[in-house]
């Protein structure tokens, strides 16, 4: 479903689902001004088109014992496609890495890693990241406070 095809009602549906993915069809359809059948049809079309990628439970990382967020910038020895692919495929398998971005500028990758404590980060660093072939340098920054976090896209 291309952006052009989505109308204001689709955006309302998506906004509501982003706030509460478990909302009932009757409540959702009432909030967006549709009857349940056309509302469900629109949801199914957006799922099929990949607009709605999946439904998840958003956890509080502190409540599940992972209070430490570390932001890591990584520079590789070479920026060739094979090295970039190898790095990305390896990082994708590590559960501590919640986000990984290929970047422009002086660093090649930006990672967000969550761990229970500093000792766990040290283990991650020594047993995984520093052993990864092709890594030239690593810089870590620890988050002191989370000022804002959202996974809700600003649909307009």
Buried (B, 14 or more C-beta within 10 A) or exposed (E): BEEEEBEEBBEBBBBBBBEEEEBEBEEBBEBBEBEBEEBBEBBEBBBEEEBBEEEEEEEEBEEEEBBBBBBBBBBBEEEEEEBBEBBEEBBEEBEBBEEBEEEEEEBBBBBBBBBBEEEBBEEBBEEBBEEBEBBEEBEBEEEEEEEEEEEEEEEE
